Amino acid sequence: MRNGRGSFEPQGLTISYKELGTISIDEFMHAVIEDVHALKDLYNVQFVKAPRLRFFVTNEYGEIIPVRRPGGGTIFFMDTHHYRPACRDYDL
């Protein structure tokens, strides 16, 4: 979003994990959990809207591999299975 003087002011918050390189899914999970705790405890974040998590699935050598469904086929997008957020507009 641009302000009146033409400079760009980003909306939202991006957390970069690029510097971690190729890591295990377990280590990635720990990093995400620590960052969410930091947002809550250090920055007093209480609610978020429409968050997304995007990452590249690789083998242990950093080569990108497709994510396969248990019954076959490739997936590129997955909706969360958590359907009871504690936000105020959920029941509207």
N, C-alpha and C positions, 0 to 999 in steps of 0.2 A: 504494500500500500504506500502511496506517495503522499508526503505532507505538502503544505502550501508552497514550499520553496523548491520542490522537485526532488528532494532526497528520498531514498527508499527506507522505509521503516518496516522490517519484517513482522509478520503476525505469527504467533505461535512460538514454539520452542523446538529446536533441533538438538538432539544429543548425538554426537558423532562417535562411532566405535571403530572408525577407519584405522586409527593408530594401533589397535589391538592386533591387527593382521588376522591370520587364520587361527581361530581358536575353537575349542570344542563347544558343542551346544550347551553343555553343563556350565562351562566357564562363562559363556555369553549370558546364560540365565542369571548367574550370580551378579554379573556386571549390571544387568538391567534392574534387578531387584535392589541393588545398592543405590543406583541412580534414582529410582522411584522413592526410596527412603530419604535420600538427600533432598529431593524436591519437596517432600512433605515436611521433613524436620528442619532443614536449613532455610528453605525459601518459602515456607508456609503455603505451598500449593495444596488446595483442598478439593478442587474439581478440575476435570479436563473434558473437552468436547471433541469427538470424532478423532481420537488418536489413531495413528497407523504405525506399524512396525514393519520395516522392509529390510531384508538382508539377502545376501547371495549365499546359497547353499553350495558348499564345496566338499571335496574330499580332503584328506589330511595334507595334501600338497598344494591346496589353494585352487585347484581346477574346478570350475563351476560344473555342477551336476544337476540334472532335473529332479524335481520332487515327484515321486510316483504315488498314485493312489494304491491302496491295498488290492483293489480289484483290477489294476492296470490303468494306464493313462497318466498324463502329466497334469499337475495342478500349478497354477500361477497366482491364485488368489484364494484366501481362506477366511471365512467369517469366523469370528470368535464364538466359542460355545458358552461363554459367560453372559447370561441374559438377565441378570438382576442387578444392574448397577444401582448405587445408592444416590442417584441424582434426583433433583426436585422435579424435573420434567418427564420422568419415566412413566408415571401413571396418568399423564394428561391426555 
